[in-house]
Amino acid sequence: LLLTNLISKRLIERSALGLCNANSSRGDGSQRLQLSAAPREAIRPRWSPDSKRIAYISDRSGSAQIWMMDPSGLNQKQVTTLSTEADGVTWSADGNQFAFTWGGDDGVNDDIYVQAVGTSTPLRLTTDPAPEYSPEWSPDGRVIAFLRPLPDRRRHELRVIPPLGGPERKIAEITPHGFLRA
């Protein structure tokens, strides 16, 4: 799994060793900077827009939670303490917030949440009975796009919602053969 931030061109690699900052390595990989201790411990890394932090999912506290660290691997800090597992972390364009999926206290139905960096309380954005996943911020930060499966589970809706909540808007329907108009 490779993660590239198109702005900073920095690279993080997930290997059998865990997360490695491949930017700190020679071409042969001999000087990679080890960021995490074990492969199950850190997954889905995402660079902050300013390249000063890396958000990732780790289960080292007992369940999958969102953690952040410096690019050096130092200052690792758990930033969510949810009752069930979090997933799909993504940064806002200004780096002050992050969106993610969480199944709530019962862990049954994933919804989209947003949380400000430095706070501990997430804001729930979606409440549909269908699970939502793959949140992504728009470049201007005005909406968060996400996917929601339709009842047949073969098709999905691409939807957007403002990051402070409000009405959702369907953008398109995705079929196994491509996009359809909304």
C-alpha positions in Angstrom: 0.0 0.0 0.0 1.5 3.3 -1.0 0.2 6.7 -0.1 1.2 9.8 -2.0 0.3 13.4 -1.2 0.2 15.1 -4.5 1.1 18.5 -3.0 4.2 17.4 -1.0 5.2 14.4 -3.1 6.0 12.6 0.1 5.6 8.9 0.3 4.6 6.5 3.1 4.7 2.8 2.5 2.9 0.0 4.5 5.0 -3.1 4.5 5.6 -6.2 6.6 7.4 -3.8 9.0 4.5 -1.5 9.5 4.5 2.2 8.3 7.7 3.4 6.8 8.5 6.9 5.6 10.0 6.1 2.2 11.0 9.7 1.7 13.8 9.0 4.2 15.2 6.2 2.3 17.7 5.6 -0.5 16.5 4.2 -3.7 17.2 0.7 -2.5 15.1 1.3 0.6 18.1 0.8 2.9 17.4 3.8 5.1 13.7 3.9 5.5 12.4 5.6 8.6 10.3 3.2 10.6 7.1 4.9 11.8 5.2 2.1 13.5 6.2 -1.1 15.2 3.9 -3.7 13.7 1.9 -4.1 10.4 -1.5 -4.6 12.2 -0.8 -1.6 14.4 -1.0 1.2 11.7 -3.0 1.2 8.5 -4.5 3.7 6.0 -2.0 6.6 6.5 -3.0 10.1 5.2 -0.8 13.2 5.1 -2.1 16.4 6.5 -2.3 19.2 3.8 0.7 21.0 5.3 2.7 17.7 5.5 3.3 18.2 9.2 1.2 15.3 10.5 0.1 11.9 9.4 -3.3 10.5 10.4 -3.7 6.8 10.5 -5.8 4.0 11.9 -4.4 1.9 14.7 -5.7 -0.9 17.0 -3.0 -0.6 19.6 -5.5 0.7 22.2 -7.7 -2.4 21.7 -10.0 -1.2 18.9 -9.3 0.7 15.6 -9.0 4.4 16.4 -7.6 7.4 14.7 -4.1 8.4 15.7 -1.7 11.2 14.5 2.0 11.5 14.4 4.8 13.7 13.1 6.5 12.6 9.8 9.5 11.5 11.9 7.2 8.9 13.7 7.4 10.9 16.9 4.5 12.4 19.0 2.1 9.6 18.2 -1.2 10.4 19.8 -4.6 8.8 19.8 -7.1 11.4 18.7 -10.4 9.4 19.0 -11.6 7.3 21.9 -14.7 5.9 20.4 -16.6 2.9 21.8 -16.3 1.0 18.5 -13.9 1.1 15.5 -13.2 4.1 13.3 -12.1 3.9 9.7 -11.6 6.0 6.6 -9.9 9.1 8.0 -9.4 12.0 5.6 -8.2 15.6 6.2 -9.9 18.9 5.5 -8.1 21.2 3.0 -7.0 23.5 5.9 -5.9 20.6 8.1 -8.0 21.7 11.0 -10.6 18.9 10.8 -10.8 15.3 9.7 -13.7 13.2 8.5 -14.1 9.5 9.1 -16.6 6.6 9.3 -17.8 5.2 12.6 -20.5 2.7 13.4 -21.6 4.6 16.6 -21.8 3.0 20.0 -23.4 -0.2 18.7 -20.9 -0.5 15.8 -23.7 -1.6 13.5 -24.2 1.1 10.8 -21.2 3.2 9.6 -22.0 7.0 9.3 -19.8 9.9 8.4 -18.4 12.0 11.2 -16.2 15.1 11.3 -14.0 16.2 14.2 -11.8 19.2 14.8 -8.1 18.5 15.5 -7.5 19.0 19.2 -11.0 18.1 20.2 -12.5 14.8 21.4 -16.1 15.1 20.3 -17.1 14.1 16.7 -20.0 15.6 14.9 -22.3 13.0 13.2 -23.2 14.1 9.6 -25.2 11.2 8.2 -28.0 9.2 9.8 -29.3 7.0 7.0 -30.0 3.4 7.8 -27.6 2.4 5.0 -23.9 2.5 5.8 -21.8 5.3 4.4 -18.1 5.2 3.7 -15.1 6.7 1.8 -15.4 10.3 3.0 -13.4 12.8 0.9 -13.3 16.6 1.4 -13.8 18.8 -1.6 -10.7 20.9 -2.4 -12.4 24.1 -1.2 -13.6 22.4 2.0 -17.3 23.2 1.4 -18.6 19.6 1.2 -17.6 16.1 2.1 -18.3 13.4 -0.6 -19.1 9.9 0.4 -20.6 6.6 -0.9 -23.8 4.9 0.2 -24.9 1.5 -1.1 -28.3 1.1 -2.6 -30.6 -1.8 -1.4 -29.3 -4.1 -4.1 -25.7 -3.6 -2.9 -24.5 -3.6 -6.5 -25.1 0.1 -7.0 -24.0 3.1 -4.9 -24.9 6.7 -4.6 -22.2 9.4 -4.6 -23.5 12.0 -2.2 -22.1 15.3 -0.6 -22.9 17.0 2.7 -21.6 20.2 4.3 -18.9 19.6 7.0 -21.1 21.2 9.7 -24.1 19.1 8.8 -27.2 19.9 6.7 -29.0 18.4 3.8 -27.2 15.8 1.7 -27.2 16.0 -2.1 -27.0 13.1 -4.5 -24.4 13.6 -7.2 -24.5 10.4 -9.1 -25.4 6.7 -9.0 -22.5 4.3 -9.5 -23.2 1.0 -11.2 -20.9 -2.0 -11.8 -20.6 -0.5 -15.3 -19.9 3.2 -14.4 -21.7 6.4 -13.4 -25.3 7.4 -14.1 -26.6 10.9 -13.7 -28.3 11.8 -10.5 
